[in-house]
Amino acid sequence: MQTITIIINELPYKNDKAWNALRLAGELLNQDVKVKIFLLEDSVDVGKENQEAKGKEYNLEKLTKKLLAKDVPFIACSTCLKVCGISKEKLIDGIIEGHMSDLAKLVKESDKVLTF
């Protein structure tokens, strides 16, 4: 089975990049592709509980929870979490903290890597 890692870099709700990344992840799952998601930089906010959709028609928290329920691993950069002031308790259940070494492993093991 093909594996694709999606790296999200953008602040959620600033634009639609995180939304498009999560939508793509769902469609890849529908096509029997294994998907892994790494939250980097400001995108660690995608993994926060109790999000405000800021006037958007979508909610990234709900999309993230749907993907987690389908066994899509989400890894949030621990350094980025610290910089953004997000504690582990504020993360959606199932999102794990990771390091650059975890991202390197994902990249190495994936058939493709996409960045949003």
Secondary structure as GFF3:
##gff-version 3
##sequence-region A 1 116
A	DSSP	beta_strand	3	8	.	.	.	ID=ss1
A	DSSP	alpha_helix	17	30	.	.	.	ID=ss2
A	DSSP	beta_strand	34	39	.	.	.	ID=ss3
A	DSSP	three_ten_helix	41	47	.	.	.	ID=ss4
A	DSSP	alpha_helix	60	69	.	.	.	ID=ss5
A	DSSP	beta_strand	74	77	.	.	.	ID=ss6
A	DSSP	alpha_helix	78	84	.	.	.	ID=ss7
A	DSSP	three_ten_helix	88	90	.	.	.	ID=ss8
A	DSSP	beta_strand	96	98	.	.	.	ID=ss9
A	DSSP	alpha_helix	100	109	.	.	.	ID=ss10
A	DSSP	beta_strand	112	115	.	.	.	ID=ss11
###
